[in-house]
Amino acid sequence: MNATAHVLVALIAALHAYILVLEMFLWEKKPGRDLSGFDANMARATAPLAANQGLYNGFVAAGLVWGLIAADPTGFQVQVFFLSCVIIAGLYGGFTANRRIFVVQALPGALALAAVLLAG
């Protein structure tokens, strides 16, 4: 189960690194506009906000990687903390922004957290 937990945490970290790239560097290009559904003018107007969100996603990814490489008990505790943040952000985003966020962020985060807790 430990290997499964590590793979799931790594996948969540990769997802948040990908979101960083989308929000910080591709927001005004096709992948970012496909994600947001914004036209070129709205994407340009919201790019600074998206970049800020992307930076936060990068911190989440970095925290999850830290949790993977740190020795226990720190690694375990860091993974639990950052996965909990992912779930809370996913729930908030699902309720306030787009219901897709429940499936794309909150559910994978919850599965990874469950795996980490079971392995711990």
C-alpha angles and dihedrals in degrees: 000000000000091000091049091050092050092049092049092048090049090051091051089049090050091048091054092046088053091050088051090056093046095048100038103036111013102038094109094039128078099275093050094043090048089053095048099032088224126144119235094270095050091044090053092047094049098039095102090052092047091049090054090051089048091054090054090050087054090055089052091051091048091049092052091049089049088052090052096050101037119093118250137294087032094045092051093047093047092050091050091048097048094041088051088053090051091052094047092047090047092051092047092047091046092053098041109028117017132346090223087075089071090063099034099044116007099045097047089045091052092049091050092047091050090051092049092049092047091049093046 
